[in-house]
């Protein structure tokens, strides 16, 4: 087995017993790093310290990672133009802050039969947001609601 010192220096190819004795003398652990290699590679290290530092790095990476929020704007097919423009401004601020925006249109009663009105409203909504977002999911149905997702970014898909 090829043995590597805690400093990264190679100690050469040693029998397993010799490598374990060497690890015990130095109060370290013998950790197999590459079992598939020929000969297998093992490293002398303080395994507890190694696990602690790895967990610490993972915590830091998790802390640095930004969770993408999904904000929602709700509309109806009969929503007036002024109200739609207000919702567009609201969606624009969400996109500029880095959040995705889910635009949900709810249908009540017989409104579901006038899909052309809803599609025009979605197209109008999306065209007003092209400078700050891209359409991630085109309008699709989920029960009695129609959804579209816009992600932050420039240009339109």
Secondary structure as GFF3:
##gff-version 3
##sequence-region A 1 157
A	DSSP	beta_strand	2	4	.	.	.	ID=ss1
A	DSSP	beta_strand	10	13	.	.	.	ID=ss2
A	DSSP	alpha_helix	16	25	.	.	.	ID=ss3
A	DSSP	beta_strand	29	34	.	.	.	ID=ss4
A	DSSP	beta_strand	41	45	.	.	.	ID=ss5
A	DSSP	alpha_helix	47	64	.	.	.	ID=ss6
A	DSSP	beta_strand	70	76	.	.	.	ID=ss7
A	DSSP	alpha_helix	81	96	.	.	.	ID=ss8
A	DSSP	beta_strand	100	106	.	.	.	ID=ss9
A	DSSP	three_ten_helix	109	113	.	.	.	ID=ss10
A	DSSP	alpha_helix	115	128	.	.	.	ID=ss11
A	DSSP	beta_strand	133	142	.	.	.	ID=ss12
A	DSSP	beta_strand	145	152	.	.	.	ID=ss13
###
